[in-house]
Amino acid sequence: MSNKFKFIYTLNKEKISGLLLIEPNIYYDERGFFLESWNKINFENILKHDNQEYIEFVQENHSKSSKGVMRGLHYQRDPYAQGKLVRCTSGLIFDVVLDLRQNSKTFCRWAGIFLSSENLKQLWIPKGFAHGFLTLSDTAEVNYKTTNYWRKDYEMSIIWDDKDININWPLEKINHNLTTSKKDKYAKKVSEINKEFLF
């Protein structure tokens, strides 16, 4: 049976094309649960249903973060842009995507989704978006497949609190004990990034 999926919307109820929240079929019994975390045919069918072309994943990443850790907003510019299939395998995160496609109706609009080891949902993020997340549980582990390899010289960062974007991070859930990397702390605002490095 194919997994279900939902479209993603901004706070203003604008549909962000390409973004999909995938809900796996989970089978529970007295032992626990079972699910297929990845099935190429099912994923291909989901993309076809949304008129997206199928892609191949070439790399999978796994991070562990403590409560209050902010990672992002990250993306890679062309020709090494990445699509990502993201899931939280332990704990709870607030996952954020930012549309950087200059011809999109939702350019510079964002959406936030709670991903956790309880809801087991996955977020498909095609290339053209920046991505980041805030850890809300004591620790959280995040796994994501990518459609291109990591290239440090093509990596870009956008500051998480860019006032022009105004992401509504649930900081109240971490008692404002925010931790970022040096790279993320000094990242640029979208307005400071060369348009050639957007999409």
Secondary structure, DSSP 8 states (H G I E B T S, - for coil): ---EEEEEE-TT--EEEEEEEEE--EEEETTEEEE-S--HHHHHHHHHHTT-------EEEEEEEETTBEEEEEEE-TTS---EEEEEEESEEEEEEEE--TTSTTTT-EEEEEEETTT--EEEE-SSEEEEEEE-SSEEEEEEEESS---GGGEEEB-TT-TTT-----GGGGTT--B--HHHHT-B-GGGS-GGG--
